[in-house]
Amino acid sequence: MFAPAARLASKRFLEIRQIFRQSPQSSRSFSTALNYHIDSPDNNRDLPWEFSEANKEKVKEILSHYPSNYKQSAVIPLLDLAQQQHGGWLPVSAMNAVAKIIEVAPIRVYEVATFYSMFNRSKVGKYHLLVCGTTPCMIRGSREIEEALLKHLGVKRNEITKDGMFSVGEMECMGCCVNAPMITVADYSKGSEGYTYNYYEDVTPKRVVEIVEMLRRGETPPVGTQNPLRIKSGPEGGNTTLLGEPKPPPCRDLDAC
């Protein structure tokens, strides 16, 4: 009785795979992470890579948070530091360096770097703009936000502008649903010493273009909500409830109560 169902499922799977084969960009668009490796002149295991002297001290500090027999637990913060140092992306030689530090097989580091979309496996701009694409932001216009950025910069998703300044990707929920739509900007322009990762919330197509131009001029856009009628995550126009001081509990000694 299961044979017809299995054949139907297999047929449907083949149909879906064929659709993706006909559209080479479709699979790429689901993530900013590159989940496979192809050797290139600037990304192969023969290229030397090591942490800078300043970052070697940071490596020691990161490792001090974990027992000496659990060095592998430091893989994520070490990869993050390596990505900051390398201009926002992880070459395979950087991953190999991390594997050597935490004393694991390189494949164990590759597994982490290709799983989390926070790690970029291909080059990004000095300012990597990530548009939240999850449901609340999508309902509030995230697709229009992305279209405005791509059109203004003259690139496609995951492409870098000719001057190397900007790239645009998508990130899933970044926890600012009450301030949707939102983008984040990973600033790799100053290396790991000046790295920042800032949220810009309640954005509009016009406002994200203004943010891009401020970054281009070397200015620092105000982070957080871009709606002047809101304070952080508060309601537009101010509170309508909870206007006074909350009353204290009648008795703080719960055992006596």
Salt bridges, closest charged atoms under 4 A:
GLU15 OE1 - ARG12 NH1 3.17
ASP39 OD1 - HIS37 NE2 2.66
ASP42 OD2 - LYS123 NZ 2.79
GLU50 OE1 - LYS56 NZ 3.54
GLU53 OE2 - LYS56 NZ 3.27
GLU57 OE2 - LYS60 NZ 3.67
GLU61 OE2 - HIS65 NE2 2.74
GLU103 OE2 - LYS71 NZ 3.22
GLU111 OE2 - ARG108 NH1 3.33
GLU146 OE1 - ARG143 NH1 3.96
GLU146 OE2 - ARG157 NE 2.67
ASP163 OD2 - ARG216 NH1 3.44
GLU170 OE2 - ARG143 NH1 3.74
GLU170 OE1 - ARG157 NH1 3.03
ASP187 OD2 - LYS190 NZ 3.74
GLU193 OE2 - LYS58 NZ 3.67
ASP202 OD1 - ARG230 NH1 2.93
GLU210 OE1 - ARG207 NH1 3.00
GLU213 OE2 - HIS152 NE2 2.66
GLU213 OE2 - ARG216 NE 3.30
GLU219 OE2 - ARG217 NE 2.95
